C-alpha cells in the first residue's frame, strides 16, 4: 500500500504501524492469561440462542431464517433464534409470523442498536449467544463451527465475513469496500485475537452468557449510533481478561446494497471510525486516557495532511490510489474532530 506514497506518507504509515504494534504487544502481554481460565479439553453441554436485531429489513429475513434452519440440522445442541424488531412500527412482525417455529419475535420500540442487542440478551435462553446481523446469511458449517467453539469452553469467538454486492461497485471502490465489509484475520483457526479487536465487531460473533454478564448492560446505550461493540470489547479484554478466539469456519455473507457501495458511504464510515477511535480512548478517563486521545489526534493530523496531499497528487494517475489516500485522510479528520460525535447519554 505504501509503495506509491510520497516520502511523508510513508513516514506517517510507519508511525501508524509502530503505534498499532505497541498496543498489540501491550495487549498480548497483559491479557495472555485469559486463555489459562478456559475449561480443559472436556466438552461442555451447550445451548445456543441466535440474536438477530432488525430494523426495516424484512426482505432479508426469509433467506436468513432458511439458512439458519438448514444449519440447525447439523448440530445436536438446542438452538433457537430471537428476532428483535427495533422499528417503532414493528415492521418485521408479519414476516416473523410466517417464520419457522424456532424463531421468537420480540419488539424493542426504543430505537438504537445497543438497546436492540441488550433486549436480545435479556430474551435469550441459551448458554451461548450468537449475534447475527439482519443483512448476514450463514454459510454451510457456520453453526457447527460456533457450537464446537462453545463446547470447548470459548468465552468469545468471532466468525469470518465476506461481502455480497447487490450491484458491482466501481473498480476504484472495490478494494476499500471489500475491506470494510469483510472480516479476515491474519491468524490460524482457534487463535486468540483480542489484540486484533479493532478489526472485530458484534455481527457474527458468539459469547458465553457468563461473559456478557461481566458488563451490565453489555452494550452501552450511549453508543446507540454505533461503537457499542467496541466499548464492550474494551471492557471484556482490559477489565476482565477475556480471550477472544478466531473461528473462520463460522462464515457469513453480508449483503451490500447499492446505496452503500459509494464513495460518500466510505467517507462517512471512515470519518466515523476515526471519531470512534478517540471516543473510546476518552472513556478511560484520567491522565492516561487524555494522553492516548492526544496521541491519536496527533496521528490523525498527520494522516489528514500526508494522505490529503497524496490523494491530490495521485488523482491524475490512479483513481484507486487517490481514493485510498482520501479515505485515510478522512479517517484522520475523524480523529481530530472526535469531540463532535455526541453520545446518547
N, C-alpha and C positions, 0 to 999 in steps of 0.2 A: 504493500500500500504506500510505502514511503519512497519508493524508487522514483516517482515522478514529482516529488515535492521539492520546493526550494529549500535551501540550507536551513533557513529559520524554522520552517515547518518540520524538518527532520528533527531539529533540536526539541521542538515542542512535543512531538510524538515520543522522543526518547524520555523526556521528563514525565509524560503521562504514564509510560510503561514502567518507569522506575518507581513512581508513586504507587501505581497499582500493585507492583511487585512487593513493595514494602508492606502494604495492607494485607496481601495474600500471605506473606511469610508470618506476619504477626498473628493472623487468624489461625493459621495451621499450627503454630507452636502453642498458642493459648488454648485452643479448643481440641487439641489432638486427643485428649482423654475422653471425649464424648463417646467414642466407639467402645471404650472399656466398659461402659454401662449397658451395652447391648446384651440381650439374653444369649445364652450359649446356643449350640447347634440344634438343640431340641426344637422341633417345630411347634408353634403355638396355635391353638384354635382361634380362628378369627371370624368376624362377620364384617361385611363391607356395606357402607352406605355411600352412594354416589350423590353428591350435592351439585345441582345444576341451577345457578341463578340465571334468570332470563329477563330480558327487557325488550319487548316488542319485536321478537324474532321468531314468531310462531312458525314461519315457513321452514326453519331449520330443524325443528323439534322432531318431526316424524322419522327422519333419517337417523337422528341421534338415538331415538328410542329403539329403532330396529337394530342398529349396531350394538347397543348395549344388550338387547335381548339375545343376540347371537353369542355375545361374549359370556353371558351368564351361564350358558350351557357348557362352557369349557372349564368351569371351576366347581368344586364340591361345596364351597362355602356359601352361607346365606348372603344374598345380595339384594338390596333394594335401592330405589332412586327417589330422592326428594327434589321436586321441581319447585323452586322458589320464584314465584311471579312477582317481579319488582315494579310492574307498571301500576299506576294508581287505578286504572280502569280494569285491572285483572284480565289483560288481553289474551293470556295463554290458557284461560280456564276451559274453553271449548276444545282446544287441542288436547289438553290433559284428560278431558272426559273420555276421549277415544283412545287413550294410551293403554299399554299393557298393564296387567294387574300389579306388577312390581313398582309402578310409578305412583308416588303420593304427591298430590298437589297442595301447596300452601301459598297463601297470598301475603306478601310483605309490602304494604302500601307506602311505607316510608322509603322513598327512593334513595338510592345510593348503594354502590356495590358492597361496601363494608357491612351495611345493615343487612343486605340480602345474604351474604355469606354467614354472618352471625346467626341469622334466623335458621339457615340450613344446619348449622352446628347444633342449635337447640333442638331441632326436629329430628336429627339423625339418631338412629338406634344402634349403629354398628360399632364395633370395637375400633375400626379404622374408617376414616372418611376420605373419599376421593373427590377432589374438586375438579369438575369438568365444565368448561365454558360452553355456552349455548351455541357457539359457532365452531365447536370442535367435534369431530366424528372419530370414534375409536377405530383403529386398525385391528386386524386379527391378531390375537395374542396379547392385546392390551391388558385386559382384566387378569389374565393368568399371571402376567409379569408383576402387577401390583400385588396380587394375592400372595404370590411367592415371597415378595419382599415383606409383606405383613406377617406371614407365618414365621419368617426368620427373625422377627423382632425389630424390624426397621422402625425408627421413631418418625422419620420423614423421608419421602422418596419423590423423585421428580422424573417424569417421562419425557420422551422426545416429541418435538412438534415439527411438522412440515406444512408449508402453505399450499393452499389450493386456490389459485387465482381464478376468479369468475370470468375475467377478461384479461388477455395478455397485456402486461404492463409495458411501457416504453423501454427500450434497451437501456437507456441511461438510468432508469429507476429500478431495474430488475434486481441488481445486486443489493442495494440498501433495503429494498422491500423484503427480499428473501431473508436478510439478516434479522430484520425486526420481527418477522412472522415465523421464525424458525427457532428451535431450541436444539442445538447440538453442542456438546461439551467435549473438550479435549481430555477425556477421562475414560477408563475402562468401565464396563458394567459393574455395579456394586461398589464403586469407589466413593469415598466421602468427597462431597463437593461444596461444603458450606463456605469454603474460601472463595467459591465462584458464585456466591448467591446474588451478586449484581446481575447475573445473567439468568436468574430463575424468576418464576412467577407462580402464582397460585393456580392458574389454569393448568390442568393435567398434573396435579400433584396429589400425594397421599400423606396423611398424618394419622398417627395413633391418637385416639381420643385423649389419652393421658398427656400427650404432647400439647395439644391445643388447650388443655385445662391449665397449663402453666401461665397463660396470659388471659386475663379477663377484662373485656371481651377479647377474643383472639384477633379480630380485625377492628382497628380503631376507627370509629365513625368520623373522626376528624379528617380522615383520608378518603372520604366518600367519593371523591372525584378521581381516585387512583392513587396508588402508592401504599395502600393498606397492607398489601402482602410484604412489601419491602420493610415496612415498620415491624410487622410480626416476625419476619426472619431475623431482623437485628436482635429483637428481644430473645428469641429462642436460642440463637447461637451465642450471643455475647453474654446474656444473663444466665442462661441455663445449660450451655454447653451441648446443645442438641446436634447430633450428627445427621447430615443430610446426604442421602445416597442417590447416585445416578442410576436410573433404570431405563435405558434407551429402548428396551423391547416394549415398553408401555408407550406405544406411538399413537399420536392422534394427528389428523389432518385438519388444519384451521382454514375456514373459508375466508377469503379476502375479496370483498366486493369491490366493484369498480370505483366507488367513491373513496376507497382507502388507498387505491393504487395510484396516488397522485403526489406531486412534489409538495403541494400545500399540506397534505396529511403528514408527510415525512418531516417537514419543517416543524409543524406543531408538536409532533411526537418527540423529536429530538430536543426542542426547547423545553418541553415539559420534563423530559428525563434529566436535563441539566438542572432544572429547578429542584427536582426531587432529590438529587444527589446532595445538595446543600441543605435542603429542608430536613432530611433525615439526620444529617450531622448536627444541625442546630438543636434537635430534640435531645441530644446528650446532655446539654446544659453545662454550665460551669466554664472554666477557662479552657479545658481540653476541647469541649465542643466548639467554642468560639474560634480556637486556633485552627481546628480542622475545617471549619467553614471558610475562614480566611485563606487557608491553603488552597481549597478547591476554587474559591473565587479568583485567586491568582492564576491557577491553571486555566480557568475559564477565560480570563482576559487574554492570556497567551493564545488560546485556541481561537478566540474571536479575531485577533489581529493577524496571526500567522495564516490560519486557514482561510480567513476572509480574503487576504491578498492572493493566496494560491488559487482560490476559486475564480477570481478575476483573471489571473494570469493564464489559467488553463482553459478558460471558456472558449477561446477561438480554436483550440486544437482538439479538445475532447469533452463532450458534454458529460460523459460518465464521471470523469475525473473532477470536473468542475462541481458537479452535484455532490460528490463525496466530500470535497473540501467545504462546500457551502453548508452541508449538514453538520460537519464538525464545528464550523464557526457558529452556527445557530445553537448547538449544544453548549458552547462556551458562553454565549449570551444568556442562556437559561441559568447557568451557574452564577453569573453576575447579577441577574435580576430575580433570584430565587425568592426574595422577600415579597415580591408582588403576588405570589401564589398564596392565597388565603386558605387556611384550614377551616373545617366546618364546625369548629368548637363553638 
